[in-house]
């Protein structure tokens, strides 16, 4: 007997914010004009510097993850940083849109934020060795939203 597959349920911005706050105590976020704004401090490894990750998301748009502090461009000392949609402020390229890695039924707390921490780990490695070991495929242009 074949059972019908359940259609994934889209998570609203309030649900996303609640998951973020529950998963990352001490993080801050709010909802305004149907958009989610959230930030936390992250240390990719025990020896890493402190980074502030900012997430912006409006329903029906592509989530945007930034690192605003410290300025990654300053740390890169003039070198173009790989896997960014923009250099200042650094908007991280964390997944290839349209391939199903992140969809609206997946919480940011289990996808984008851990991916951002991993991205920062690879960024620190890139600062030291000059090669990007984080893999991934970078689209030519960010998805417009």
MODELLER restraints for C-alpha pairs under 7 A, 6 or more apart:
rsr = mdl.restraints
at = mdl.atoms
rsr.add(forms.Gaussian(group=physical.xy_distance, feature=features.Distance(at['CA:8:A'], at['CA:105:A']), mean=5.94, stdev=0.5))
rsr.add(forms.Gaussian(group=physical.xy_distance, feature=features.Distance(at['CA:9:A'], at['CA:105:A']), mean=5.38, stdev=0.5))
rsr.add(forms.Gaussian(group=physical.xy_distance, feature=features.Distance(at['CA:10:A'], at['CA:104:A']), mean=4.97, stdev=0.5))
rsr.add(forms.Gaussian(group=physical.xy_distance, feature=features.Distance(at['CA:10:A'], at['CA:105:A']), mean=4.28, stdev=0.5))
rsr.add(forms.Gaussian(group=physical.xy_distance, feature=features.Distance(at['CA:11:A'], at['CA:104:A']), mean=5.90, stdev=0.5))
rsr.add(forms.Gaussian(group=physical.xy_distance, feature=features.Distance(at['CA:11:A'], at['CA:105:A']), mean=5.21, stdev=0.5))
rsr.add(forms.Gaussian(group=physical.xy_distance, feature=features.Distance(at['CA:13:A'], at['CA:36:A']), mean=6.03, stdev=0.5))
rsr.add(forms.Gaussian(group=physical.xy_distance, feature=features.Distance(at['CA:13:A'], at['CA:59:A']), mean=6.74, stdev=0.5))
rsr.add(forms.Gaussian(group=physical.xy_distance, feature=features.Distance(at['CA:16:A'], at['CA:107:A']), mean=5.92, stdev=0.5))
rsr.add(forms.Gaussian(group=physical.xy_distance, feature=features.Distance(at['CA:16:A'], at['CA:108:A']), mean=6.50, stdev=0.5))
rsr.add(forms.Gaussian(group=physical.xy_distance, feature=features.Distance(at['CA:17:A'], at['CA:29:A']), mean=6.83, stdev=0.5))
rsr.add(forms.Gaussian(group=physical.xy_distance, feature=features.Distance(at['CA:19:A'], at['CA:107:A']), mean=6.95, stdev=0.5))
rsr.add(forms.Gaussian(group=physical.xy_distance, feature=features.Distance(at['CA:19:A'], at['CA:109:A']), mean=6.26, stdev=0.5))
rsr.add(forms.Gaussian(group=physical.xy_distance, feature=features.Distance(at['CA:20:A'], at['CA:108:A']), mean=6.93, stdev=0.5))
rsr.add(forms.Gaussian(group=physical.xy_distance, feature=features.Distance(at['CA:20:A'], at['CA:109:A']), mean=5.19, stdev=0.5))
rsr.add(forms.Gaussian(group=physical.xy_distance, feature=features.Distance(at['CA:21:A'], at['CA:27:A']), mean=6.11, stdev=0.5))
rsr.add(forms.Gaussian(group=physical.xy_distance, feature=features.Distance(at['CA:23:A'], at['CA:109:A']), mean=6.45, stdev=0.5))
rsr.add(forms.Gaussian(group=physical.xy_distance, feature=features.Distance(at['CA:27:A'], at['CA:39:A']), mean=5.93, stdev=0.5))
rsr.add(forms.Gaussian(group=physical.xy_distance, feature=features.Distance(at['CA:27:A'], at['CA:40:A']), mean=4.59, stdev=0.5))
rsr.add(forms.Gaussian(group=physical.xy_distance, feature=features.Distance(at['CA:28:A'], at['CA:38:A']), mean=5.63, stdev=0.5))
rsr.add(forms.Gaussian(group=physical.xy_distance, feature=features.Distance(at['CA:28:A'], at['CA:39:A']), mean=5.44, stdev=0.5))
rsr.add(forms.Gaussian(group=physical.xy_distance, feature=features.Distance(at['CA:28:A'], at['CA:40:A']), mean=6.45, stdev=0.5))
rsr.add(forms.Gaussian(group=physical.xy_distance, feature=features.Distance(at['CA:29:A'], at['CA:37:A']), mean=5.41, stdev=0.5))
rsr.add(forms.Gaussian(group=physical.xy_distance, feature=features.Distance(at['CA:29:A'], at['CA:38:A']), mean=3.91, stdev=0.5))
rsr.add(forms.Gaussian(group=physical.xy_distance, feature=features.Distance(at['CA:29:A'], at['CA:39:A']), mean=6.26, stdev=0.5))
rsr.add(forms.Gaussian(group=physical.xy_distance, feature=features.Distance(at['CA:30:A'], at['CA:36:A']), mean=6.01, stdev=0.5))
rsr.add(forms.Gaussian(group=physical.xy_distance, feature=features.Distance(at['CA:30:A'], at['CA:37:A']), mean=5.50, stdev=0.5))
rsr.add(forms.Gaussian(group=physical.xy_distance, feature=features.Distance(at['CA:30:A'], at['CA:38:A']), mean=6.48, stdev=0.5))
rsr.add(forms.Gaussian(group=physical.xy_distance, feature=features.Distance(at['CA:31:A'], at['CA:37:A']), mean=6.27, stdev=0.5))
rsr.add(forms.Gaussian(group=physical.xy_distance, feature=features.Distance(at['CA:34:A'], at['CA:58:A']), mean=6.14, stdev=0.5))
rsr.add(forms.Gaussian(group=physical.xy_distance, feature=features.Distance(at['CA:35:A'], at['CA:57:A']), mean=5.56, stdev=0.5))
rsr.add(forms.Gaussian(group=physical.xy_distance, feature=features.Distance(at['CA:35:A'], at['CA:58:A']), mean=4.25, stdev=0.5))
rsr.add(forms.Gaussian(group=physical.xy_distance, feature=features.Distance(at['CA:35:A'], at['CA:59:A']), mean=6.99, stdev=0.5))
rsr.add(forms.Gaussian(group=physical.xy_distance, feature=features.Distance(at['CA:36:A'], at['CA:56:A']), mean=5.64, stdev=0.5))
rsr.add(forms.Gaussian(group=physical.xy_distance, feature=features.Distance(at['CA:36:A'], at['CA:57:A']), mean=5.08, stdev=0.5))
rsr.add(forms.Gaussian(group=physical.xy_distance, feature=features.Distance(at['CA:36:A'], at['CA:58:A']), mean=6.19, stdev=0.5))
rsr.add(forms.Gaussian(group=physical.xy_distance, feature=features.Distance(at['CA:37:A'], at['CA:55:A']), mean=5.86, stdev=0.5))
rsr.add(forms.Gaussian(group=physical.xy_distance, feature=features.Distance(at['CA:37:A'], at['CA:56:A']), mean=4.84, stdev=0.5))
rsr.add(forms.Gaussian(group=physical.xy_distance, feature=features.Distance(at['CA:37:A'], at['CA:57:A']), mean=6.79, stdev=0.5))
rsr.add(forms.Gaussian(group=physical.xy_distance, feature=features.Distance(at['CA:38:A'], at['CA:54:A']), mean=5.70, stdev=0.5))
rsr.add(forms.Gaussian(group=physical.xy_distance, feature=features.Distance(at['CA:38:A'], at['CA:55:A']), mean=5.18, stdev=0.5))
rsr.add(forms.Gaussian(group=physical.xy_distance, feature=features.Distance(at['CA:38:A'], at['CA:56:A']), mean=6.67, stdev=0.5))
rsr.add(forms.Gaussian(group=physical.xy_distance, feature=features.Distance(at['CA:39:A'], at['CA:52:A']), mean=6.75, stdev=0.5))
rsr.add(forms.Gaussian(group=physical.xy_distance, feature=features.Distance(at['CA:39:A'], at['CA:53:A']), mean=5.41, stdev=0.5))
rsr.add(forms.Gaussian(group=physical.xy_distance, feature=features.Distance(at['CA:39:A'], at['CA:54:A']), mean=4.35, stdev=0.5))
rsr.add(forms.Gaussian(group=physical.xy_distance, feature=features.Distance(at['CA:39:A'], at['CA:55:A']), mean=6.21, stdev=0.5))
rsr.add(forms.Gaussian(group=physical.xy_distance, feature=features.Distance(at['CA:40:A'], at['CA:52:A']), mean=5.69, stdev=0.5))
rsr.add(forms.Gaussian(group=physical.xy_distance, feature=features.Distance(at['CA:40:A'], at['CA:53:A']), mean=5.48, stdev=0.5))
rsr.add(forms.Gaussian(group=physical.xy_distance, feature=features.Distance(at['CA:40:A'], at['CA:54:A']), mean=6.85, stdev=0.5))
rsr.add(forms.Gaussian(group=physical.xy_distance, feature=features.Distance(at['CA:41:A'], at['CA:50:A']), mean=6.39, stdev=0.5))
rsr.add(forms.Gaussian(group=physical.xy_distance, feature=features.Distance(at['CA:41:A'], at['CA:51:A']), mean=5.48, stdev=0.5))
rsr.add(forms.Gaussian(group=physical.xy_distance, feature=features.Distance(at['CA:41:A'], at['CA:52:A']), mean=4.50, stdev=0.5))
rsr.add(forms.Gaussian(group=physical.xy_distance, feature=features.Distance(at['CA:41:A'], at['CA:53:A']), mean=6.18, stdev=0.5))
rsr.add(forms.Gaussian(group=physical.xy_distance, feature=features.Distance(at['CA:42:A'], at['CA:50:A']), mean=5.77, stdev=0.5))
rsr.add(forms.Gaussian(group=physical.xy_distance, feature=features.Distance(at['CA:42:A'], at['CA:51:A']), mean=5.16, stdev=0.5))
rsr.add(forms.Gaussian(group=physical.xy_distance, feature=features.Distance(at['CA:42:A'], at['CA:52:A']), mean=6.25, stdev=0.5))
rsr.add(forms.Gaussian(group=physical.xy_distance, feature=features.Distance(at['CA:42:A'], at['CA:53:A']), mean=6.97, stdev=0.5))
rsr.add(forms.Gaussian(group=physical.xy_distance, feature=features.Distance(at['CA:42:A'], at['CA:117:A']), mean=6.85, stdev=0.5))
rsr.add(forms.Gaussian(group=physical.xy_distance, feature=features.Distance(at['CA:43:A'], at['CA:49:A']), mean=6.13, stdev=0.5))
rsr.add(forms.Gaussian(group=physical.xy_distance, feature=features.Distance(at['CA:43:A'], at['CA:50:A']), mean=5.26, stdev=0.5))
rsr.add(forms.Gaussian(group=physical.xy_distance, feature=features.Distance(at['CA:43:A'], at['CA:51:A']), mean=6.47, stdev=0.5))
rsr.add(forms.Gaussian(group=physical.xy_distance, feature=features.Distance(at['CA:44:A'], at['CA:117:A']), mean=5.23, stdev=0.5))
rsr.add(forms.Gaussian(group=physical.xy_distance, feature=features.Distance(at['CA:44:A'], at['CA:118:A']), mean=6.68, stdev=0.5))
rsr.add(forms.Gaussian(group=physical.xy_distance, feature=features.Distance(at['CA:44:A'], at['CA:120:A']), mean=6.30, stdev=0.5))
rsr.add(forms.Gaussian(group=physical.xy_distance, feature=features.Distance(at['CA:44:A'], at['CA:121:A']), mean=5.41, stdev=0.5))
rsr.add(forms.Gaussian(group=physical.xy_distance, feature=features.Distance(at['CA:51:A'], at['CA:67:A']), mean=6.83, stdev=0.5))
rsr.add(forms.Gaussian(group=physical.xy_distance, feature=features.Distance(at['CA:51:A'], at['CA:69:A']), mean=5.70, stdev=0.5))
rsr.add(forms.Gaussian(group=physical.xy_distance, feature=features.Distance(at['CA:51:A'], at['CA:70:A']), mean=6.19, stdev=0.5))
rsr.add(forms.Gaussian(group=physical.xy_distance, feature=features.Distance(at['CA:52:A'], at['CA:67:A']), mean=5.77, stdev=0.5))
rsr.add(forms.Gaussian(group=physical.xy_distance, feature=features.Distance(at['CA:52:A'], at['CA:68:A']), mean=6.21, stdev=0.5))
rsr.add(forms.Gaussian(group=physical.xy_distance, feature=features.Distance(at['CA:52:A'], at['CA:69:A']), mean=5.25, stdev=0.5))
rsr.add(forms.Gaussian(group=physical.xy_distance, feature=features.Distance(at['CA:53:A'], at['CA:65:A']), mean=6.89, stdev=0.5))
rsr.add(forms.Gaussian(group=physical.xy_distance, feature=features.Distance(at['CA:53:A'], at['CA:66:A']), mean=5.77, stdev=0.5))
rsr.add(forms.Gaussian(group=physical.xy_distance, feature=features.Distance(at['CA:53:A'], at['CA:67:A']), mean=4.84, stdev=0.5))
rsr.add(forms.Gaussian(group=physical.xy_distance, feature=features.Distance(at['CA:53:A'], at['CA:68:A']), mean=6.93, stdev=0.5))
rsr.add(forms.Gaussian(group=physical.xy_distance, feature=features.Distance(at['CA:54:A'], at['CA:65:A']), mean=5.68, stdev=0.5))
rsr.add(forms.Gaussian(group=physical.xy_distance, feature=features.Distance(at['CA:54:A'], at['CA:66:A']), mean=5.05, stdev=0.5))
rsr.add(forms.Gaussian(group=physical.xy_distance, feature=features.Distance(at['CA:54:A'], at['CA:67:A']), mean=6.23, stdev=0.5))
rsr.add(forms.Gaussian(group=physical.xy_distance, feature=features.Distance(at['CA:55:A'], at['CA:64:A']), mean=5.64, stdev=0.5))
rsr.add(forms.Gaussian(group=physical.xy_distance, feature=features.Distance(at['CA:55:A'], at['CA:65:A']), mean=4.52, stdev=0.5))
rsr.add(forms.Gaussian(group=physical.xy_distance, feature=features.Distance(at['CA:55:A'], at['CA:66:A']), mean=6.34, stdev=0.5))
rsr.add(forms.Gaussian(group=physical.xy_distance, feature=features.Distance(at['CA:56:A'], at['CA:63:A']), mean=5.93, stdev=0.5))
rsr.add(forms.Gaussian(group=physical.xy_distance, feature=features.Distance(at['CA:56:A'], at['CA:64:A']), mean=5.22, stdev=0.5))
rsr.add(forms.Gaussian(group=physical.xy_distance, feature=features.Distance(at['CA:56:A'], at['CA:65:A']), mean=6.59, stdev=0.5))
rsr.add(forms.Gaussian(group=physical.xy_distance, feature=features.Distance(at['CA:57:A'], at['CA:63:A']), mean=4.64, stdev=0.5))
rsr.add(forms.Gaussian(group=physical.xy_distance, feature=features.Distance(at['CA:57:A'], at['CA:64:A']), mean=6.39, stdev=0.5))
rsr.add(forms.Gaussian(group=physical.xy_distance, feature=features.Distance(at['CA:61:A'], at['CA:145:A']), mean=5.23, stdev=0.5))
rsr.add(forms.Gaussian(group=physical.xy_distance, feature=features.Distance(at['CA:62:A'], at['CA:145:A']), mean=6.16, stdev=0.5))
rsr.add(forms.Gaussian(group=physical.xy_distance, feature=features.Distance(at['CA:64:A'], at['CA:91:A']), mean=6.78, stdev=0.5))
rsr.add(forms.Gaussian(group=physical.xy_distance, feature=features.Distance(at['CA:65:A'], at['CA:91:A']), mean=5.66, stdev=0.5))
rsr.add(forms.Gaussian(group=physical.xy_distance, feature=features.Distance(at['CA:65:A'], at['CA:92:A']), mean=5.70, stdev=0.5))
rsr.add(forms.Gaussian(group=physical.xy_distance, feature=features.Distance(at['CA:66:A'], at['CA:89:A']), mean=6.62, stdev=0.5))
rsr.add(forms.Gaussian(group=physical.xy_distance, feature=features.Distance(at['CA:66:A'], at['CA:90:A']), mean=5.41, stdev=0.5))
rsr.add(forms.Gaussian(group=physical.xy_distance, feature=features.Distance(at['CA:66:A'], at['CA:91:A']), mean=4.39, stdev=0.5))
rsr.add(forms.Gaussian(group=physical.xy_distance, feature=features.Distance(at['CA:66:A'], at['CA:92:A']), mean=5.93, stdev=0.5))
rsr.add(forms.Gaussian(group=physical.xy_distance, feature=features.Distance(at['CA:67:A'], at['CA:89:A']), mean=6.72, stdev=0.5))
rsr.add(forms.Gaussian(group=physical.xy_distance, feature=features.Distance(at['CA:67:A'], at['CA:90:A']), mean=5.39, stdev=0.5))
rsr.add(forms.Gaussian(group=physical.xy_distance, feature=features.Distance(at['CA:67:A'], at['CA:91:A']), mean=6.70, stdev=0.5))
rsr.add(forms.Gaussian(group=physical.xy_distance, feature=features.Distance(at['CA:68:A'], at['CA:89:A']), mean=5.76, stdev=0.5))
rsr.add(forms.Gaussian(group=physical.xy_distance, feature=features.Distance(at['CA:68:A'], at['CA:90:A']), mean=6.63, stdev=0.5))
rsr.add(forms.Gaussian(group=physical.xy_distance, feature=features.Distance(at['CA:72:A'], at['CA:90:A']), mean=6.52, stdev=0.5))
rsr.add(forms.Gaussian(group=physical.xy_distance, feature=features.Distance(at['CA:73:A'], at['CA:87:A']), mean=6.46, stdev=0.5))
rsr.add(forms.Gaussian(group=physical.xy_distance, feature=features.Distance(at['CA:73:A'], at['CA:88:A']), mean=6.84, stdev=0.5))
rsr.add(forms.Gaussian(group=physical.xy_distance, feature=features.Distance(at['CA:76:A'], at['CA:127:A']), mean=6.61, stdev=0.5))
rsr.add(forms.Gaussian(group=physical.xy_distance, feature=features.Distance(at['CA:83:A'], at['CA:92:A']), mean=6.56, stdev=0.5))
rsr.add(forms.Gaussian(group=physical.xy_distance, feature=features.Distance(at['CA:83:A'], at['CA:93:A']), mean=5.18, stdev=0.5))
rsr.add(forms.Gaussian(group=physical.xy_distance, feature=features.Distance(at['CA:83:A'], at['CA:138:A']), mean=6.15, stdev=0.5))
rsr.add(forms.Gaussian(group=physical.xy_distance, feature=features.Distance(at['CA:84:A'], at['CA:90:A']), mean=6.53, stdev=0.5))
rsr.add(forms.Gaussian(group=physical.xy_distance, feature=features.Distance(at['CA:84:A'], at['CA:91:A']), mean=5.54, stdev=0.5))
rsr.add(forms.Gaussian(group=physical.xy_distance, feature=features.Distance(at['CA:84:A'], at['CA:92:A']), mean=4.72, stdev=0.5))
rsr.add(forms.Gaussian(group=physical.xy_distance, feature=features.Distance(at['CA:84:A'], at['CA:93:A']), mean=4.98, stdev=0.5))
rsr.add(forms.Gaussian(group=physical.xy_distance, feature=features.Distance(at['CA:85:A'], at['CA:91:A']), mean=5.38, stdev=0.5))
rsr.add(forms.Gaussian(group=physical.xy_distance, feature=features.Distance(at['CA:85:A'], at['CA:92:A']), mean=6.18, stdev=0.5))
rsr.add(forms.Gaussian(group=physical.xy_distance, feature=features.Distance(at['CA:85:A'], at['CA:93:A']), mean=5.94, stdev=0.5))
rsr.add(forms.Gaussian(group=physical.xy_distance, feature=features.Distance(at['CA:85:A'], at['CA:142:A']), mean=6.16, stdev=0.5))
rsr.add(forms.Gaussian(group=physical.xy_distance, feature=features.Distance(at['CA:94:A'], at['CA:112:A']), mean=6.88, stdev=0.5))
rsr.add(forms.Gaussian(group=physical.xy_distance, feature=features.Distance(at['CA:94:A'], at['CA:115:A']), mean=6.28, stdev=0.5))
rsr.add(forms.Gaussian(group=physical.xy_distance, feature=features.Distance(at['CA:94:A'], at['CA:116:A']), mean=6.71, stdev=0.5))
rsr.add(forms.Gaussian(group=physical.xy_distance, feature=features.Distance(at['CA:95:A'], at['CA:101:A']), mean=6.51, stdev=0.5))
rsr.add(forms.Gaussian(group=physical.xy_distance, feature=features.Distance(at['CA:96:A'], at['CA:137:A']), mean=6.70, stdev=0.5))
rsr.add(forms.Gaussian(group=physical.xy_distance, feature=features.Distance(at['CA:96:A'], at['CA:138:A']), mean=6.92, stdev=0.5))
rsr.add(forms.Gaussian(group=physical.xy_distance, feature=features.Distance(at['CA:119:A'], at['CA:134:A']), mean=6.96, stdev=0.5))
rsr.add(forms.Gaussian(group=physical.xy_distance, feature=features.Distance(at['CA:122:A'], at['CA:132:A']), mean=6.79, stdev=0.5))
rsr.add(forms.Gaussian(group=physical.xy_distance, feature=features.Distance(at['CA:122:A'], at['CA:133:A']), mean=6.36, stdev=0.5))
rsr.add(forms.Gaussian(group=physical.xy_distance, feature=features.Distance(at['CA:122:A'], at['CA:134:A']), mean=5.50, stdev=0.5))
rsr.add(forms.Gaussian(group=physical.xy_distance, feature=features.Distance(at['CA:126:A'], at['CA:132:A']), mean=5.32, stdev=0.5))
